[in-house]
Amino acid sequence: MKNKKARHLTLRLILIGPFVALVLMLTTTIILLSYHTGKKATTEVSDNLLRETAERIVQAVDRHIVGSGAALEAAFPNGMRVPTDISTELDSLRSRFWIATSLHTDPNNYVYYGNRAGQGFGVYRYPGNEGELRMKLKASEKRAYYKFTGIDGELRFESREDKLFDPRERPWYIAGQTAQTDTWTSVYIDFGTLELVATRARRVMGVDGSVEGVVATDMSLKSLNDFVRGIEVSANGIAFIIEPDGNLIASSVGENVRSLDDGTNLRLSAAQSDNPFVGAVYAELSERLAQAVTTAGARVFTFPNPDGGTIHVSYATIKDQAGLEWITVVAMPSGDFLGSLTESLTRSVIIGIFAVLLAIGMGLAILNWVAGDLHRLSLAVLRFGEGELDAPVGIDRGDEIGVLARSFGTMQDRLLTDRLTGIANREKLIRAISLKIRAVRDKRGGERPASFGILFVDLDGFKLVNDRLGHDMGDRVLVEIANRLRSCVRAEDLVARYAGDEFVILLDSVSTEECIESLRTHVEAVLQSPSSVVPRESTVTIGGSVGGARFPDDGTDAETLLKAADRHMYARKFSRRRKPDCLEAGDMVQDPGTVESL
């Protein structure tokens, strides 16, 4: 009887021991594998997010400064000759300057002009329909201020300056009259608002072919600084913009201007920032900026954090044809994106130990509940590491494992964005079309499905941009086209970069074929507008061909719809090439008798 009891206890140990050991080993293996793979994937995704954030700031800067060139062009169109005395065309100047300040009121609400005779003329726009005319017609007189309402409103004299204002002595005039094209002055402090301001200037030629004067516009950097402050990098992450000499233009933490005890104001450099993290990042960055790095796009590097861990930094250079050169920087400590992963690991270990203690009583139920979801999460992470970016996790829980699964799903979504243009990429497009089809079918049941549309866009002339102007210019053109497409469609529509110079627009709801044709014609017309990034002196022009397809008439799945829209697009492209005597916008004549179709 005694031996039987011993054998019985031994059997229980044999059954329970391996099971407990298996649970321990399986739980430990899954946790370590998930942590290792998750750490690698999270680090890669975080670096990509840093790049995307830096490039998003670059795009914001581009949008911020693009209006300055348009304002100068509206005030004095390129090639316009001006008389020596501006009093002969005050009405014309006022109308053009009103239009110039209407294009991008924020930040280009002030456009002004000075000539070699010492005359000055400027229009300052207030919110709404109010404006202020600042004018002097003789070099010896002081500038007068007039208020008016609307483009042709009656002038109401307000005041006259106490000091003599001579435009010929101003930095913008000196810089503009010697530059062959548009030029930027250095960033300076507006002592009225204590905000940073940059001025863009361009010389204006007289009827005799010599420099007659300089037109300029001020660009307040306050809204750009507000944009950077609003960026949520991470809990301890930072973002800032600097000039090559290190002076701060905008920063998500700390100030970029400091008031001194004597009442003056001083610009701060990144090294002088009130936030030590900014100074530490700039110290590491300055060593890399001293090297001749020509890599396009955002770059990433890391350096040890004195407090432990690693600092991840991404930076990108912003340049334009007027000489502007700024640097955007985004940084965050590794603890910001690995902390939650480590915390989840710790909690998962506790859950694993608790599962082992309950394994005797709860058996496979606990094993399946804990290890099953961990195993699925591990498989999803592994598939992600192998390049399957939209691999479903399939976990819906309210505990730490669910938090980790949702965080991983969020990272997957971030990678469905095209890195260059900032719009949806091909994977997200296909997924959106499939989800749209599924949603329509689930909603309609046996009735006729609701309609939505596809517009397939192929750029004309893009190969010439790459061949003649370089791939960097080609990237800038793609960014411009993406922004243009995004701005010309409805908020509920999806714009995606399909491949190379091909874009696809998913139209959320279209009732008829005529509606698609109307939208297609509109998009094609928008593409014919001259590019703002391609140099005017080049012989390259950009256009586009657009084809359309409609669900369900042209297809009931994503692949069929895309092929139908693609065929329609090529039909339009080739039909125009067969009609050289009737060129559409976007075609280019190289010389008489020779047509080069875009």
PAKE-731419 format. One record per residue (C-alpha): x, y, z; residue in one letter. Coordinates in steps of 0.25 Angstrom, whole numbers, plus 5000, padded with zeros to 4 digits. Each point is the difference from the previous one (the first is absolute). Layout:
! PAKE-731419
XYZa/...
***
This chain:
! PAKE-731419
500050005000m/501250095003k/500649974987n/498850034993k/499850145006k/501550034996a/499749954986r/498850095000h/500750125005l/501149984989t/499049994989l/499450135004r/501450065000l/500249944987i/498850064994l/500150145007i/501550025000g/500250004985p/498750084998f/500550105010v/501350004993a/499450014986l/499250125005v/501250075006l/500949974987m/498950044990l/499650125008t/501550045001t/500349974986t/498850084994i/500350125009i/501450014997l/499849974985l/498950115000s/500950105008y/501249974991h/499250014987t/499150115005g/501250085005k/500649994986k/498850044993a/499650115009t/501450064998t/499949994985e/498650065000v/500450115010s/501150044991d/499150004988n/499050095008l/501150105004l/500450014985r/498550024996e/499950105011t/501250084995a/499549994986e/498750055004r/500650125006i/500850024987v/498650004993q/499450105010a/501250094998v/499849994984d/498650035002r/500350125009h/501050064990i/499449974987v/499050125001g/501250105001s/500449984985g/498650004995a/499850135008a/501250074993l/499549954987e/498750055001a/500550145005a/501050014988f/499849894990p/501449954994n/500450084989g/499250125003m/500750134998r/499750125010v/500150154998p/500950085008t/498950085007d/499049915007i/499050115001s/499649984985t/499449865004e/499550015014l/498649934997d/500749894993s/501049975011l/498950015010r/499249894993s/501149914998r/500550015014f/498649975005w/500049884992i/501449965004a/499650015015t/498849924997s/500749874995l/500649965013h/499550105011t/500649915011d/501250024999p/500250094988n/499150125004n/501050114998y/500650034986v/500850134997y/500950064990y/501150115000g/500750064988n/501350064997r/499350145001a/499749975015g/498549994998q/499349895008g/498749934998f/499449885008g/498749945004v/499749935013y/498849915002r/499249995012y/499149885003p/498750014991g/499950114990n/500850115006e/501350054995g/501150115003e/500850074989l/501450055004r/500550104990m/501050114997k/500250064986l/501350085003k/501349965007a/499950125009s/498649985005e/499649915012k/499149884997r/498550025001a/499049895005y/498649994994y/498949905004k/499049954990f/499049894998t/500049914988g/500950004987i/499450144996d/499650055013g/500150155003e/501450045007l/499950065014r/501250075005f/500549945013e/501350055004s/501450044995r/501349935005e/500950085010d/501349954994k/500450014985l/499949864994f/500949984988d/499849874993p/501350004993r/500849985014e/499249885004r/500649865000p/498949954991w/500350104990y/501549995000i/499949854999a/498950004989g/500650104990q/501349914999t/499449864999a/499649954987q/498849925005t/499250005012d/500850015013t/499749985015w/500550095011t/500549955013s/499049965010v/499850125010y/499250045012i/498850094997d/500150095012f/498550035000g/499549865002t/501449945005l/499749894989e/501049954990l/499850054986v/500749974986a/499950094988t/500049964986r/500450104989a/500250014985r/500550114992r/499150074990v/500550064986m/499850134994g/499650044986v/501550024997d/500349865004g/500850045013s/499549975014v/498950105004e/499649945014g/499849895009v/498749935004v/499949925013a/499149935009t/500149965015d/499749865005m/499749995014s/500549875006l/499049995012k/499149914993s/501149914996l/500550005015n/498649975005d/499949884990f/501349945005v/499550025015r/498849924996g/500749884995i/499949885010e/501349924998v/500049925013s/499950025015a/501450065000n/500250034985g/500450134994i/500050074987a/500650134995f/500550074988i/501350074999i/500950084990e/501349944996p/500750095011d/499149935010g/499150125003n/498649955004l/498850034990i/499049925007a/500049905012s/499049915007s/500650035013v/500750135006g/500050134993e/500850054988n/500050155004v/500550055014r/499850135006s/501350065007l/500050095012d/500350134991d/498749984993g/500649944987t/499749874994n/500949894996l/499849884991r/500449875006l/500849894994s/499749855002a/501249995009a/499450125009q/498649935001s/499450005014d/499749854997n/501349925002p/499549894991f/500050104988v/501450045003g/500549855001a/499349964987v/500650134993y/501449965005a/499949874994e/499450054987l/501050114998s/501149904998e/499249934989r/499650134994l/501550044999a/500249874990q/499650014986a/498849925000v/499250004987t/498949895003t/498650054996a/498949995010g/500049995015a/501149935007r/500149935013v/501149985010f/500149955015t/500950045011f/500149955015p/499150075010n/500850055012p/498849955009d/500049864993g/499449954988g/500250064986t/499550134993i/499449984986h/500150134991v/499550034986s/500450124992y/499750064986a/500550124993t/499050104993i/500550084988k/499350094990d/500550074988q/500050135007a/501149965009g/499249965012l/500749885008e/499549955013w/500149875007i/498849925007t/500449915012v/499149905007v/500649925012a/499549915011m/500649905010p/499949854998s/499249995013g/498850074994d/499749894991f/500749885007l/499450045014g/498649954997s/500649874993l/500949975013t/498850035009e/499249904991s/501049905001l/500150015016t/498549995001r/500049884990s/501049935009v/499150025012i/498849954992i/500949884996g/500449965014i/498550025005f/499649914988a/501049895005v/499550015014l/498649984995l/500449894989a/499749895010i/498650045002g/499750074987m/500849924990g/499950034986l/499050115002a/501050095006i/501149954990l/499150044988n/499550135006w/501450055003v/501049934991a/499050004988g/499950154998d/501550025003l/500349904989h/499150074990r/500650135004l/501449944998s/499649944986l/499550144996a/501350065004v/500849904993l/499150024987r/500250155002f/501549985000g/499949924988e/499450124992g/498549965002e/499650145005l/498549985001d/500149875007a/498849995009p/500249985015v/498649955003g/500150035015i/498950085007d/500350015015r/500050105010g/501349975008d/501450034997e/500149904988i/498850074994g/500750135002v/501349954993l/499149944989a/499350134997r/501450075001s/500549914989f/498850024992g/500250155000t/501449984996m/499549924988q/499150114996d/501150105000r/500849924990l/498850014990l/500450144997t/500950044988d/501350055006r/500350104989l/498750074998t/499349975013g/498849954994i/499449855000a/500949904994n/499649884991r/499749905011e/499150105007k/499350034987l/499749854997i/499549985014r/499150124999a/499449964987i/499849865006s/499450055013l/499150104992k/499549884991i/499749925012r/499350115008a/499150034988v/499649854998r/499749985015d/499250135000k/499249974987r/499849855001g/499349954988g/499750144994e/500850074990r/501350055006p/500350145003a/501050074990s/501450055003f/501150034990g/501449994997i/500950104993l/501349954994f/501050124998v/501349984992d/500950124999l/500550054986d/501450054999g/500549955013f/501149914993k/500550134994l/500150065014v/500949895005n/500850004987d/500250154999r/499950055014l/500449885009g/499349915009h/500050105012d/499150094991m/499249884996g/499749985015d/499650145002r/499049994988v/499449885006l/499850075014v/499450124993e/499049914991i/499649925013a/499750135007n/499350054988r/499149884998l/499750005015r/499550145000s/499149984988c/499249895005v/499049985011r/500349985014a/499449865000e/500849964987d/501349925002l/501350044992v/501149904999a/501349984992r/499949874992y/501449994994a/501050094995g/499350124994d/498649935001e/499050055009f/498649945003v/498850085006i/498949925007l/498750084999l/499149975012d/498750014993s/499650034986v/498649984995s/500250004985t/501049984989e/499950154997e/500450035014c/501349924999i/500350074986e/499850145006s/500949965012l/501049944990r/500050134991t/500250085012h/501249925005v/500650004986e/499850154999a/500750025014v/501249924995l/500250104988q/500350115009s/501550044999p/500949945010s/500550095011s/501349925002v/500549984986v/500850114996p/499350104990r/501350004991e/499949854998s/499349944988t/499349905008v/498550015003t/499249905009i/498649964996g/499249875003g/499049904994s/498849955009v/499249884998g/498749975007g/499349875005a/498749985008r/499549895009f/499349914997p/499950044985d/501549984997d/500349905010g/499749935013t/501349995006d/501250095002a/500949944989e/498950014989t/499750145004l/501450045000l/500349944986k/498750064994a/500550145005a/501449974995d/499449964986r/499250125000h/501250095003m/500949944990y/498950024989a/499950145003r/501550025000k/500249934987f/498850074994s/500750135002r/501349954995r/499349974987r/499550154998k/501350084999p/499250124994d/499150015012c/501050015012l/499450005014e/500550075012a/501349925005g/500549984985d/501350074996m/500450054987v/501549994998q/500250064987d/499050034988p/499649874994g/500449915012t/499149975011v/500449925012e/498849955007s/500149995015l/
***
